[in-house]
Amino acid sequence: MRISDRLWALVFAVLGTAIIIEASSFPRLAGMSVGPGLFPIALSGALLVSAVLLLVSSFKDRGQPWLVWPRELREPAALWRISAVFGSCMLFAGLGKTLGFVIVGILALGWLLLAFGVRASRAVPIAVLMVVAIDLFLVRVMRIPLPTGVLTDFGGWL
């Protein structure tokens, strides 16, 4: 897929502006002249400069469309795989806390494996084993609290 530099410049400018607005609202630390928003504001300022430079350099591509879809992405199988990736992200965002990491992870990874052509006889055990292994590593080793959702009563083994 070919995306115009003008469109990327617009995306970078919007993202940089949003980060500056959000980072400006970070509370200042008592007795410090700089706060936790300094680093994100500096990075997003660089992102805004990049957006302007990209926009200026994009004027040599006049007459080019802003977005060109390759032929491969027009096929139903490719659209199914793309929707599986976005759908699994939405599944985590919408049901991650309610159902928990393990259940949503197994559903999402299973869906992705099936969408990308893995047989169900392999996709299901791979999804279960990988998600449980990732959960055990993140919770037990890294001590990152993941949502347990409906499996809260079984938290001893997770």
PyMOL commands that set and color helices and strands:
alter all, ss='L'
color gray80, all
select helices_A, chain A and resi 5-24+38-61+71-74+76-99+101-115+120-141+149-154
alter helices_A, ss='H'
color red, helices_A
select strands_A, chain A and resi 2-3+67-68
alter strands_A, ss='S'
color yellow, strands_A
deselect
rebuild
show_as cartoon
